[in-house]
Amino acid sequence: MFTKVKGTQDFLDLTLFKFFIDQSQRHFLNYDFTEIAVPILESVALFKRSLGEETDVVSKEMFIIKPAAESKDEICLRPEATASIVRAFVENSVQHAPWKVFTYGPMFRYERPQKGRYRQFHQVSVEVIGSKSIFQDAQLIKMFDRLFTEKCMLQNYVLQINFLGCPEDRKLFKEKLYKFLESKSDQICQKCLERKEKNILRVLDCKIETCQKNYEKAPKITDSLCGECSKEWQKLQETLEILSISFIINSKLVRGLDYYNKTVFEFVSDSLGAQSAFCAGGRYDNLVKEVGAKEDFPSVGAAIGIERMLLLLEEVQDKLSLPQPKVLTVIMPVEEAQNELALLVADELQAHNLCTEVMLEGDSFKSMMRKANKLGAKHVIILGEDEQKNGTLTIKNMLTGTQNVIPQSEVVKYLS
């Protein structure tokens, strides 16, 4: 027997998945976003340039496809969608800005699987390319908050925010943080010691309790902001409060990708365990130029982890307006001689958008009735020799047990 690849999953019931995608699409369209699609396959170089070669995603987690002998291009399964969307913006010479788009689909990272974390996972990615306004950040966060609260009926979550400042701010902060870490070298884990030299902001992401305890006294990046960034940071907080958005400031929140600057945020829920963030993002003012544009297009965006959203939606699904399954009609030909007629009747019903199943396996009448009951059929159409001769159908209501004989020509009207 074959089993699924480690870190993947089968979706045998897509009800909640489709509900969330449908709600997201409708919601984002109300904010004048356009849905797009970008390839699953991308150049490895795109992510080395955009995410940073020292990030865990690039250095450890990408699924790189071995090219054919004659090809020199390194191709990978995309680990995230922001870089792909920015590449599409640049390559297709999109002229209008801000370019407000969203997409959804599978992403791939070679991580240790656990609750809410897979090697093939799905995200909804939302980007606003070409807007430097800090008010755009606030509106994007409000859009997500309204989606989670009003459309998905979630309550058990918290918005965490931080502000990473401009490149000069981060340079100053990194120097302060490095000095602090030097004084704690004998008290932090080996991974943090490595990150201190290669990607120092990531030490603040460490999940080891002793490290986190040490970092409580670490310098805060918001204490190293320049005058302009300080004003934007203050304005962001004020605007979120005006928009009635509750938040907490997490000075250790830096996100794991190199392209972020200024605003970063995460929506987190303690219902998810260790992988508590189900939506995260922030501002990236220099990425578009890094990917190949002639000038910078300040931008902001975020991604929602669909698998983690589904875990949260399962807890509140009794409050959701989930689509109801269509009423099922089962057609039961008593003998093989009635199979063709059964198919014709089914075709007529299906042409009128009536959900119909035909039992063609030659089971006994009793067995077919048991199966129809198990399928949750509301009506059963019995087709025997008499019905075939007389041009009639016997229809049994499985809820009331009543039976009626009708002309075959009236079946659609009867069931409608």
TILUMLUM-576830 format. One record per residue (C-alpha): residue number from 1; y negated, x negated, z; residue in one letter. Coordinates in nm, 2 decimals, padded with zeros to 4 digits. Layout:
N
PT, nr, Y, X, Z, rest
PT, NUM, Y, X, Z, A
...
***
This chain:
416
PT, nr, Y, X, Z, rest
PT, 1, 00.00, 00.00, 00.00, M
PT, 2, -00.35, -00.12, -00.09, F
PT, 3, -00.63, -00.09, 00.17, T
PT, 4, -01.00, -00.10, 00.12, K
PT, 5, -01.18, -00.43, 00.13, V
PT, 6, -01.30, -00.53, 00.48, K
PT, 7, -01.65, -00.41, 00.54, G
PT, 8, -01.64, -00.12, 00.30, T
PT, 9, -01.56, 00.25, 00.35, Q
PT, 10, -01.45, 00.56, 00.17, D
PT, 11, -01.67, 00.87, 00.18, F
PT, 12, -01.44, 01.17, 00.17, L
PT, 13, -01.70, 01.42, 00.27, D
PT, 14, -02.05, 01.36, 00.11, L
PT, 15, -02.22, 01.66, 00.27, T
PT, 16, -02.44, 01.47, 00.51, L
PT, 17, -02.49, 01.18, 00.26, F
PT, 18, -02.61, 01.42, -00.01, K
PT, 19, -02.82, 01.62, 00.24, F
PT, 20, -03.01, 01.30, 00.35, F
PT, 21, -03.07, 01.19, -00.01, I
PT, 22, -03.19, 01.53, -00.11, D
PT, 23, -03.42, 01.56, 00.18, Q
PT, 24, -03.56, 01.21, 00.12, S
PT, 25, -03.62, 01.27, -00.25, Q
PT, 26, -03.81, 01.60, -00.18, R
PT, 27, -04.01, 01.44, 00.10, H
PT, 28, -04.12, 01.13, -00.10, F
PT, 29, -04.21, 01.33, -00.40, L
PT, 30, -04.45, 01.52, -00.17, N
PT, 31, -04.63, 01.19, -00.11, Y
PT, 32, -04.65, 01.12, -00.49, D
PT, 33, -04.37, 00.86, -00.50, F
PT, 34, -04.17, 00.82, -00.82, T
PT, 35, -03.79, 00.76, -00.81, E
PT, 36, -03.67, 00.46, -01.01, I
PT, 37, -03.34, 00.27, -01.05, A
PT, 38, -03.29, -00.10, -01.06, V
PT, 39, -02.97, -00.31, -01.13, P
PT, 40, -02.71, -00.39, -00.87, I
PT, 41, -02.68, -00.73, -01.04, L
PT, 42, -02.97, -00.98, -01.00, E
PT, 43, -03.04, -01.35, -01.03, S
PT, 44, -02.96, -01.55, -00.73, V
PT, 45, -03.29, -01.73, -00.79, A
PT, 46, -03.48, -01.41, -00.73, L
PT, 47, -03.37, -01.39, -00.37, F
PT, 48, -03.40, -01.76, -00.30, K
PT, 49, -03.76, -01.73, -00.41, R
PT, 50, -03.84, -01.40, -00.23, S
PT, 51, -03.63, -01.40, 00.08, L
PT, 52, -03.64, -01.78, 00.16, G
PT, 53, -03.36, -02.02, 00.13, E
PT, 54, -03.33, -02.06, 00.51, E
PT, 55, -03.28, -01.69, 00.58, T
PT, 56, -02.94, -01.58, 00.68, D
PT, 57, -02.92, -01.35, 00.38, V
PT, 58, -02.96, -01.63, 00.13, V
PT, 59, -02.78, -01.91, 00.32, S
PT, 60, -02.48, -01.72, 00.44, K
PT, 61, -02.46, -01.35, 00.32, E
PT, 62, -02.50, -01.32, -00.05, M
PT, 63, -02.21, -01.22, -00.28, F
PT, 64, -02.25, -01.46, -00.57, I
PT, 65, -02.05, -01.38, -00.88, I
PT, 66, -01.88, -01.68, -01.04, K
PT, 67, -02.02, -01.69, -01.40, P
PT, 68, -01.82, -01.74, -01.72, A
PT, 69, -01.78, -02.11, -01.82, A
PT, 70, -02.05, -02.09, -02.09, E
PT, 71, -02.31, -01.93, -01.85, S
PT, 72, -02.54, -02.13, -01.63, K
PT, 73, -02.70, -01.83, -01.46, D
PT, 74, -02.61, -01.76, -01.10, E
PT, 75, -02.58, -01.38, -01.05, I
PT, 76, -02.53, -01.19, -00.73, C
PT, 77, -02.48, -00.84, -00.59, L
PT, 78, -02.82, -00.75, -00.46, R
PT, 79, -02.85, -00.79, -00.08, P
PT, 80, -03.17, -00.57, -00.07, E
PT, 81, -03.39, -00.39, -00.31, A
PT, 82, -03.75, -00.49, -00.24, T
PT, 83, -03.72, -00.81, -00.45, A
PT, 84, -03.56, -00.62, -00.73, S
PT, 85, -03.84, -00.36, -00.73, I
PT, 86, -04.10, -00.63, -00.73, V
PT, 87, -03.92, -00.80, -01.02, R
PT, 88, -03.92, -00.47, -01.21, A
PT, 89, -04.29, -00.43, -01.15, F
PT, 90, -04.37, -00.78, -01.28, V
PT, 91, -04.12, -00.78, -01.57, E
PT, 92, -04.22, -00.44, -01.70, N
PT, 93, -04.59, -00.52, -01.67, S
PT, 94, -04.67, -00.20, -01.47, V
PT, 95, -05.04, -00.15, -01.51, Q
PT, 96, -05.13, 00.10, -01.24, H
PT, 97, -05.16, 00.02, -00.87, A
PT, 98, -05.07, 00.12, -00.62, P
PT, 99, -04.73, 00.17, -00.77, W
PT, 100, -04.55, 00.40, -00.53, K
PT, 101, -04.17, 00.41, -00.59, V
PT, 102, -03.84, 00.47, -00.42, F
PT, 103, -03.48, 00.41, -00.51, T
PT, 104, -03.14, 00.43, -00.33, Y
PT, 105, -02.80, 00.28, -00.38, G
PT, 106, -02.55, 00.01, -00.26, P
PT, 107, -02.65, -00.33, -00.12, M
PT, 108, -02.41, -00.62, -00.04, F
PT, 109, -02.41, -00.87, 00.24, R
PT, 110, -02.13, -01.08, 00.38, Y
PT, 111, -02.18, -01.00, 00.74, E
PT, 112, -01.94, -00.94, 01.03, R
PT, 113, -01.86, -00.57, 01.01, P
PT, 114, -01.93, -00.35, 01.31, Q
PT, 115, -02.06, 00.00, 01.39, K
PT, 116, -02.33, 00.08, 01.14, G
PT, 117, -02.30, -00.25, 00.96, R
PT, 118, -02.09, -00.30, 00.64, Y
PT, 119, -02.06, -00.55, 00.37, R
PT, 120, -02.12, -00.28, 00.11, Q
PT, 121, -02.38, -00.05, 00.25, F
PT, 122, -02.64, 00.19, 00.12, H
PT, 123, -03.02, 00.20, 00.15, Q
PT, 124, -03.31, 00.41, 00.05, V
PT, 125, -03.59, 00.17, -00.04, S
PT, 126, -03.96, 00.27, -00.05, V
PT, 127, -04.24, 00.05, -00.18, E
PT, 128, -04.61, 00.07, -00.23, V
PT, 129, -04.71, -00.22, -00.46, I
PT, 130, -05.07, -00.31, -00.50, G
PT, 131, -05.25, -00.18, -00.19, S
PT, 132, -05.41, -00.40, 00.07, K
PT, 133, -05.54, -00.11, 00.29, S
PT, 134, -05.40, -00.11, 00.64, I
PT, 135, -05.43, 00.27, 00.63, F
PT, 136, -05.15, 00.26, 00.37, Q
PT, 137, -04.92, 00.10, 00.63, D
PT, 138, -05.01, 00.39, 00.87, A
PT, 139, -04.94, 00.66, 00.61, Q
PT, 140, -04.61, 00.50, 00.51, L
PT, 141, -04.50, 00.50, 00.88, I
PT, 142, -04.62, 00.86, 00.92, K
PT, 143, -04.42, 00.96, 00.61, M
PT, 144, -04.10, 00.82, 00.76, F
PT, 145, -04.17, 00.96, 01.11, D
PT, 146, -04.21, 01.31, 00.96, R
PT, 147, -03.89, 01.27, 00.75, L
PT, 148, -03.69, 01.18, 01.06, F
PT, 149, -03.84, 01.44, 01.29, T
PT, 150, -03.89, 01.74, 01.07, E
PT, 151, -03.64, 01.71, 00.79, K
PT, 152, -03.36, 01.53, 00.98, C
PT, 153, -03.42, 01.69, 01.33, M
PT, 154, -03.40, 01.35, 01.50, L
PT, 155, -03.55, 01.30, 01.85, Q
PT, 156, -03.36, 01.01, 02.00, N
PT, 157, -03.55, 00.72, 01.84, Y
PT, 158, -03.85, 00.49, 01.90, V
PT, 159, -04.09, 00.32, 01.66, L
PT, 160, -04.15, -00.05, 01.73, Q
PT, 161, -04.43, -00.24, 01.57, I
PT, 162, -04.57, -00.59, 01.56, N
PT, 163, -04.83, -00.78, 01.36, F
PT, 164, -04.75, -01.12, 01.20, L
PT, 165, -05.10, -01.20, 01.07, G
PT, 166, -05.18, -01.41, 00.77, C
PT, 167, -05.02, -01.74, 00.67, P
PT, 168, -05.28, -01.94, 00.87, E
PT, 169, -05.21, -01.73, 01.18, D
PT, 170, -04.84, -01.79, 01.15, R
PT, 171, -04.89, -02.16, 01.10, K
PT, 172, -05.08, -02.17, 01.43, L
PT, 173, -04.83, -01.95, 01.60, F
PT, 174, -04.53, -02.16, 01.48, K
PT, 175, -04.69, -02.47, 01.63, E
PT, 176, -04.73, -02.29, 01.97, K
PT, 177, -04.38, -02.15, 01.95, L
PT, 178, -04.23, -02.49, 01.86, Y
PT, 179, -04.39, -02.65, 02.16, K
PT, 180, -04.26, -02.37, 02.38, F
PT, 181, -03.90, -02.40, 02.24, L
PT, 182, -03.91, -02.78, 02.29, E
PT, 183, -03.96, -02.72, 02.66, S
PT, 184, -03.66, -02.48, 02.66, K
PT, 185, -03.42, -02.68, 02.45, S
PT, 186, -03.16, -02.71, 02.72, D
PT, 187, -03.17, -02.33, 02.79, Q
PT, 188, -03.13, -02.18, 02.45, I
PT, 189, -02.83, -02.14, 02.22, C
PT, 190, -02.72, -02.37, 01.94, Q
PT, 191, -02.82, -02.12, 01.67, K
PT, 192, -03.17, -02.10, 01.81, C
PT, 193, -03.20, -02.48, 01.81, L
PT, 194, -03.11, -02.48, 01.44, E
PT, 195, -03.35, -02.20, 01.36, R
PT, 196, -03.63, -02.38, 01.55, K
PT, 197, -03.61, -02.65, 01.28, E
PT, 198, -03.55, -02.43, 00.97, K
PT, 199, -03.68, -02.08, 01.03, N
PT, 200, -03.85, -02.07, 01.36, I
PT, 201, -03.96, -01.71, 01.38, L
PT, 202, -03.60, -01.60, 01.36, R
PT, 203, -03.53, -01.74, 01.71, V
PT, 204, -03.71, -01.43, 01.85, L
PT, 205, -03.43, -01.22, 01.68, D
PT, 206, -03.16, -01.38, 01.89, C
PT, 207, -02.93, -01.13, 02.06, K
PT, 208, -02.80, -01.36, 02.33, I
PT, 209, -02.92, -01.24, 02.67, E
PT, 210, -03.01, -01.58, 02.81, T
PT, 211, -03.22, -01.66, 02.51, C
PT, 212, -03.40, -01.33, 02.52, Q
PT, 213, -03.48, -01.38, 02.89, K
PT, 214, -03.64, -01.72, 02.80, N
PT, 215, -03.84, -01.57, 02.52, Y
PT, 216, -04.01, -01.32, 02.75, E
PT, 217, -04.26, -01.59, 02.83, K
PT, 218, -04.29, -01.71, 02.47, A
PT, 219, -04.63, -01.71, 02.31, P
PT, 220, -04.71, -01.38, 02.12, K
PT, 221, -04.81, -01.40, 01.76, I
PT, 222, -05.07, -01.13, 01.82, T
PT, 223, -05.25, -01.38, 02.04, D
PT, 224, -05.29, -01.61, 01.74, S
PT, 225, -05.46, -01.37, 01.50, L
PT, 226, -05.77, -01.46, 01.31, C
PT, 227, -06.08, -01.23, 01.34, G
PT, 228, -05.99, -01.02, 01.03, E
PT, 229, -05.62, -00.98, 01.12, C
PT, 230, -05.72, -00.88, 01.48, S
PT, 231, -05.94, -00.60, 01.34, K
PT, 232, -05.65, -00.48, 01.11, E
PT, 233, -05.40, -00.49, 01.40, W
PT, 234, -05.64, -00.29, 01.62, Q
PT, 235, -05.71, -00.04, 01.33, K
PT, 236, -05.34, 00.01, 01.27, L
PT, 237, -05.28, 00.10, 01.63, Q
PT, 238, -05.58, 00.34, 01.64, E
PT, 239, -05.47, 00.51, 01.32, T
PT, 240, -05.11, 00.56, 01.43, L
PT, 241, -05.25, 00.72, 01.75, E
PT, 242, -05.48, 00.95, 01.54, I
PT, 243, -05.18, 01.05, 01.34, L
PT, 244, -04.99, 01.14, 01.66, S
PT, 245, -04.73, 00.87, 01.61, I
PT, 246, -04.57, 00.73, 01.93, S
PT, 247, -04.49, 00.36, 01.92, F
PT, 248, -04.43, 00.06, 02.13, I
PT, 249, -04.54, -00.30, 02.06, I
PT, 250, -04.25, -00.54, 02.03, N
PT, 251, -04.39, -00.89, 02.03, S
PT, 252, -04.05, -01.03, 01.93, K
PT, 253, -04.02, -00.82, 01.62, L
PT, 254, -04.05, -01.05, 01.32, V
PT, 255, -03.79, -00.91, 01.07, R
PT, 256, -03.55, -01.15, 00.91, G
PT, 257, -03.70, -01.21, 00.57, L
PT, 258, -03.96, -01.47, 00.48, D
PT, 259, -04.19, -01.25, 00.27, Y
PT, 260, -04.32, -01.03, 00.55, Y
PT, 261, -04.68, -01.07, 00.69, N
PT, 262, -04.91, -00.86, 00.89, K
PT, 263, -04.75, -00.52, 00.97, T
PT, 264, -04.38, -00.51, 01.06, V
PT, 265, -04.20, -00.21, 01.21, F
PT, 266, -03.86, -00.07, 01.30, E
PT, 267, -03.73, 00.28, 01.39, F
PT, 268, -03.46, 00.22, 01.64, V
PT, 269, -03.21, 00.44, 01.83, S
PT, 270, -03.00, 00.36, 02.13, D
PT, 271, -02.73, 00.59, 01.98, S
PT, 272, -02.64, 00.32, 01.73, L
PT, 273, -02.53, 00.04, 01.97, G
PT, 274, -02.61, -00.32, 01.88, A
PT, 275, -02.73, -00.23, 01.53, Q
PT, 276, -03.00, 00.00, 01.65, S
PT, 277, -03.25, -00.02, 01.37, A
PT, 278, -03.20, 00.25, 01.10, F
PT, 279, -03.53, 00.21, 00.92, C
PT, 280, -03.74, -00.11, 00.89, A
PT, 281, -04.00, -00.28, 00.68, G
PT, 282, -04.35, -00.40, 00.67, G
PT, 283, -04.62, -00.56, 00.46, R
PT, 284, -04.57, -00.84, 00.20, Y
PT, 285, -04.90, -00.95, 00.05, D
PT, 286, -04.78, -01.26, -00.14, N
PT, 287, -04.43, -01.16, -00.27, L
PT, 288, -04.54, -01.02, -00.61, V
PT, 289, -04.70, -01.35, -00.71, K
PT, 290, -04.40, -01.54, -00.58, E
PT, 291, -04.18, -01.34, -00.82, V
PT, 292, -04.40, -01.42, -01.12, G
PT, 293, -04.72, -01.22, -01.13, A
PT, 294, -05.04, -01.40, -01.22, K
PT, 295, -05.21, -01.26, -00.91, E
PT, 296, -05.12, -01.13, -00.57, D
PT, 297, -05.05, -00.76, -00.53, F
PT, 298, -05.06, -00.68, -00.15, P
PT, 299, -04.78, -00.44, -00.08, S
PT, 300, -04.59, -00.26, 00.19, V
PT, 301, -04.25, -00.10, 00.20, G
PT, 302, -03.94, -00.02, 00.40, A
PT, 303, -03.57, 00.06, 00.38, A
PT, 304, -03.36, 00.32, 00.55, I
PT, 305, -02.99, 00.23, 00.62, G
PT, 306, -02.80, 00.54, 00.51, I
PT, 307, -02.48, 00.47, 00.70, E
PT, 308, -02.68, 00.44, 01.02, R
PT, 309, -02.87, 00.76, 00.94, M
PT, 310, -02.54, 00.94, 00.89, L
PT, 311, -02.43, 00.84, 01.24, L
PT, 312, -02.75, 00.99, 01.38, L
PT, 313, -02.73, 01.30, 01.16, L
PT, 314, -02.37, 01.37, 01.28, E
PT, 315, -02.51, 01.42, 01.63, E
PT, 316, -02.76, 01.69, 01.51, V
PT, 317, -02.58, 01.85, 01.22, Q
PT, 318, -02.56, 02.19, 01.39, D
PT, 319, -02.94, 02.19, 01.36, K
PT, 320, -02.96, 02.10, 00.99, L
PT, 321, -02.99, 02.33, 00.70, S
PT, 322, -02.68, 02.19, 00.53, L
PT, 323, -02.57, 02.35, 00.20, P
PT, 324, -02.29, 02.60, 00.24, Q
PT, 325, -01.97, 02.56, 00.03, P
PT, 326, -01.94, 02.80, -00.26, K
PT, 327, -01.73, 03.11, -00.21, V
PT, 328, -01.38, 03.03, -00.35, L
PT, 329, -01.16, 03.25, -00.56, T
PT, 330, -00.80, 03.15, -00.61, V
PT, 331, -00.60, 03.27, -00.91, I
PT, 332, -00.23, 03.31, -00.86, M
PT, 333, -00.01, 03.35, -01.17, P
PT, 334, 00.32, 03.49, -01.04, V
PT, 335, 00.53, 03.34, -01.33, E
PT, 336, 00.47, 03.06, -01.58, E
PT, 337, 00.42, 03.32, -01.84, A
PT, 338, 00.09, 03.42, -01.68, Q
PT, 339, -00.05, 03.06, -01.67, N
PT, 340, -00.25, 03.09, -02.00, E
PT, 341, -00.41, 03.42, -01.89, L
PT, 342, -00.49, 03.26, -01.55, A
PT, 343, -00.67, 02.98, -01.72, L
PT, 344, -00.87, 03.22, -01.94, L
PT, 345, -00.97, 03.43, -01.64, V
PT, 346, -01.07, 03.11, -01.45, A
PT, 347, -01.27, 02.98, -01.74, D
PT, 348, -01.47, 03.31, -01.75, E
PT, 349, -01.54, 03.29, -01.38, L
PT, 350, -01.64, 02.92, -01.39, Q
PT, 351, -01.87, 02.99, -01.69, A
PT, 352, -02.06, 03.22, -01.46, H
PT, 353, -02.08, 02.96, -01.18, N
PT, 354, -01.81, 03.12, -00.96, L
PT, 355, -01.60, 02.86, -00.78, C
PT, 356, -01.24, 02.91, -00.89, T
PT, 357, -00.91, 02.74, -00.83, E
PT, 358, -00.59, 02.81, -01.03, V
PT, 359, -00.24, 02.75, -00.88, M
PT, 360, -00.03, 02.61, -01.17, L
PT, 361, 00.25, 02.44, -00.98, E
PT, 362, 00.50, 02.72, -00.99, G
PT, 363, 00.52, 02.77, -00.61, D
PT, 364, 00.66, 03.08, -00.46, S
PT, 365, 00.42, 03.37, -00.40, F
PT, 366, 00.44, 03.32, -00.02, K
PT, 367, 00.36, 02.95, -00.06, S
PT, 368, 00.07, 03.02, -00.28, M
PT, 369, -00.08, 03.26, -00.03, M
PT, 370, -00.05, 03.01, 00.24, R
PT, 371, -00.23, 02.75, 00.03, K
PT, 372, -00.50, 03.00, -00.06, A
PT, 373, -00.56, 03.07, 00.31, N
PT, 374, -00.57, 02.70, 00.39, K
PT, 375, -00.83, 02.64, 00.12, L
PT, 376, -01.05, 02.91, 00.27, G
PT, 377, -01.04, 03.14, -00.03, A
PT, 378, -01.24, 03.46, 00.01, K
PT, 379, -01.06, 03.64, -00.28, H
PT, 380, -00.72, 03.59, -00.44, V
PT, 381, -00.65, 03.72, -00.79, I
PT, 382, -00.29, 03.81, -00.85, I
PT, 383, -00.16, 03.79, -01.20, L
PT, 384, 00.19, 03.92, -01.25, G
PT, 385, 00.38, 04.08, -01.54, E
PT, 386, 00.23, 04.43, -01.48, D
PT, 387, -00.13, 04.29, -01.48, E
PT, 388, -00.06, 04.09, -01.79, Q
PT, 389, 00.07, 04.40, -01.97, K
PT, 390, -00.20, 04.64, -01.85, N
PT, 391, -00.50, 04.41, -01.89, G
PT, 392, -00.58, 04.44, -01.52, T
PT, 393, -00.61, 04.21, -01.22, L
PT, 394, -00.51, 04.26, -00.86, T
PT, 395, -00.78, 04.12, -00.63, I
PT, 396, -00.71, 04.07, -00.26, K
PT, 397, -00.99, 04.02, -00.01, N
PT, 398, -00.86, 03.75, 00.23, M
PT, 399, -01.10, 03.85, 00.50, L
PT, 400, -01.02, 04.22, 00.52, T
PT, 401, -00.67, 04.22, 00.36, G
PT, 402, -00.77, 04.50, 00.12, T
PT, 403, -00.65, 04.50, -00.25, Q
PT, 404, -00.80, 04.65, -00.56, N
PT, 405, -00.68, 04.67, -00.91, V
PT, 406, -00.96, 04.63, -01.18, I
PT, 407, -00.98, 04.58, -01.55, P
PT, 408, -00.99, 04.21, -01.65, Q
PT, 409, -01.32, 04.27, -01.83, S
PT, 410, -01.49, 04.36, -01.50, E
PT, 411, -01.38, 04.06, -01.29, V
PT, 412, -01.72, 03.87, -01.31, V
PT, 413, -01.91, 04.18, -01.21, K
PT, 414, -01.67, 04.26, -00.92, Y
PT, 415, -01.68, 03.91, -00.77, L
PT, 416, -02.05, 03.86, -00.82, S
***
